[in-house]
Amino acid sequence: MLSDTDRIRNLLGLYCERIDAGDFAGVGELFARGELAAGDLDAPAFVRGAEAIGAFYAKGAKLHDGSPRTKHLVVDTIFEEPAADGTVVVRSSYLVLQAAEGFPLQPLVTGRYVDRFARDDAGAWHFARRHFALDLVGDLSQHWAGPTG
């Protein structure tokens, strides 16, 4: 039987699987009741909900034959005690690797996530908020499809 910790870790793993597969709509679904934020921990969200979050990730990623050719790793996961409202904050580090044609395997970016998870009415866990920070940035030329890439 899976514990609550296992179920939350599975959500972190599903995020990695979906983003590495280029399934941005699936990533958005993981955040259907959630939001993304960056900067200070109390910064307001810059995007909310499944469709908007899926579009955010799709807009920023370069695809190589339908895939971003990445491997996202979430490590050093630390679970805080549940809050009075039942939500759980989970802090972790992430590393994104990429290899594409003419672009050997290399680290692209490292950073930190502070995720808040909540339960729905049926008791299932879901992402309520993801705050992320970048620590180290490598060559994003084959990954980032934003305005500069």
C-alpha positions as CSV (number, residue, x, y, z in Angstrom):
1,M,0.0,0.0,0.0
2,L,1.3,3.5,-0.9
3,S,1.7,6.1,1.8
4,D,0.9,9.8,1.3
5,T,4.6,10.4,0.9
6,D,4.7,7.8,-1.9
7,R,1.7,9.4,-3.6
8,I,3.3,12.8,-3.5
9,R,6.6,11.5,-4.8
10,N,4.7,9.9,-7.6
11,L,3.3,13.3,-8.6
12,L,6.9,14.6,-8.7
13,G,7.9,11.7,-10.9
14,L,4.8,12.1,-13.2
15,Y,5.8,15.7,-13.8
16,C,9.3,14.5,-14.9
17,E,7.9,11.8,-17.1
18,R,5.4,14.1,-18.8
19,I,7.7,17.0,-19.4
20,D,10.4,14.7,-20.8
21,A,7.9,13.2,-23.2
22,G,6.8,16.6,-24.4
23,D,3.3,16.0,-22.9
24,F,2.7,19.6,-21.9
25,A,-1.0,19.2,-21.7
26,G,-0.4,16.3,-19.3
27,V,1.9,18.5,-17.2
28,G,-0.9,21.1,-17.2
29,E,-3.3,18.5,-15.9
30,L,-1.0,17.8,-13.0
31,F,-1.4,21.5,-12.1
32,A,-5.2,21.8,-12.9
33,R,-5.8,23.0,-9.4
34,G,-2.5,24.7,-9.0
35,E,-0.3,27.6,-9.9
36,L,3.4,28.4,-10.7
37,A,5.4,31.1,-9.1
38,A,9.1,32.3,-9.2
39,G,11.2,34.8,-7.3
40,D,10.5,35.3,-3.6
41,L,8.6,32.5,-1.9
42,D,5.6,34.7,-1.3
43,A,5.6,36.0,-4.9
44,P,2.3,35.9,-6.7
45,A,1.6,33.2,-9.2
46,F,2.3,34.0,-12.8
47,V,0.2,31.2,-14.3
48,R,-2.7,29.1,-13.0
49,G,-4.7,26.1,-14.2
50,A,-4.2,23.2,-16.6
51,E,-4.5,24.9,-19.9
52,A,-2.4,28.0,-19.1
53,I,0.3,25.9,-17.4
54,G,0.4,23.4,-20.3
55,A,0.7,26.3,-22.8
56,F,3.4,28.0,-20.7
57,Y,5.6,24.8,-20.9
58,A,4.8,24.2,-24.6
59,K,5.7,27.8,-25.6
60,G,9.1,27.6,-24.0
61,A,10.4,24.2,-25.2
62,K,12.2,23.4,-28.4
63,L,11.1,19.9,-29.6
64,H,13.3,17.5,-31.5
65,D,11.1,15.0,-33.4
66,G,8.3,15.6,-30.9
67,S,10.4,15.4,-27.7
68,P,12.5,18.0,-25.8
69,R,15.2,15.2,-25.5
70,T,15.5,16.0,-21.8
71,K,15.7,14.1,-18.6
72,H,14.4,15.9,-15.5
73,L,15.6,14.6,-12.2
74,V,14.0,15.7,-8.9
75,V,16.3,14.9,-5.9
76,D,17.0,15.7,-2.3
77,T,13.3,15.7,-1.5
78,I,12.4,17.0,2.0
79,F,8.9,16.8,3.3
80,E,7.7,19.3,5.9
81,E,5.2,18.5,8.5
82,P,1.6,19.0,7.3
83,A,0.1,22.5,7.8
84,A,-3.0,23.1,9.9
85,D,-5.0,23.1,6.6
86,G,-3.6,19.6,5.7
87,T,-1.4,20.8,2.9
88,V,2.2,19.6,2.7
89,V,5.2,21.5,1.5
90,V,7.9,19.6,-0.2
91,R,11.3,21.1,-1.0
92,S,13.5,19.5,-3.6
93,S,16.4,20.2,-6.1
94,Y,16.1,19.5,-9.8
95,L,18.5,18.9,-12.6
96,V,17.7,18.9,-16.3
97,L,19.9,17.0,-18.7
98,Q,19.6,17.1,-22.5
99,A,21.0,15.4,-25.6
100,A,20.0,16.3,-29.1
101,E,21.4,15.7,-32.6
102,G,24.8,17.5,-32.6
103,F,24.3,18.4,-28.9
104,P,26.0,15.9,-26.6
105,L,24.5,15.0,-23.3
106,Q,24.9,17.8,-20.8
107,P,23.3,19.5,-17.8
108,L,21.1,22.4,-18.8
109,V,19.9,23.8,-15.6
110,T,19.7,23.1,-11.8
111,G,17.5,24.7,-9.3
112,R,15.0,24.3,-6.5
113,Y,11.3,23.6,-6.2
114,V,9.1,24.4,-3.2
115,D,5.9,22.6,-3.9
116,R,2.7,22.7,-1.9
117,F,0.4,19.7,-2.2
118,A,-3.3,19.5,-1.1
119,R,-5.9,16.9,-1.1
120,D,-9.1,17.0,-3.1
121,D,-12.6,16.0,-1.8
122,A,-11.8,12.3,-2.6
123,G,-8.6,12.4,-0.7
124,A,-6.2,12.4,-3.7
125,W,-3.1,14.6,-3.6
126,H,-2.5,17.3,-6.2
127,F,-0.1,20.2,-6.9
128,A,-1.5,23.4,-5.3
129,R,1.5,25.6,-6.0
130,R,5.0,25.2,-7.4
131,H,7.6,27.8,-6.7
132,F,10.8,27.4,-8.6
133,A,14.2,29.0,-8.6
134,L,17.1,28.6,-11.0
135,D,20.6,28.1,-9.5
136,L,22.9,27.2,-12.4
137,V,22.2,27.6,-16.1
138,G,24.1,25.9,-19.0
139,D,23.6,26.0,-22.8
140,L,19.9,26.3,-23.4
141,S,20.3,26.8,-27.2
142,Q,18.6,23.4,-27.9
143,H,16.0,23.6,-25.2
144,W,14.6,27.1,-24.8
145,A,12.2,28.3,-27.6
146,G,11.4,31.6,-25.9
147,P,12.0,35.1,-27.3
148,T,15.8,34.8,-27.2
149,G,16.1,31.3,-28.7
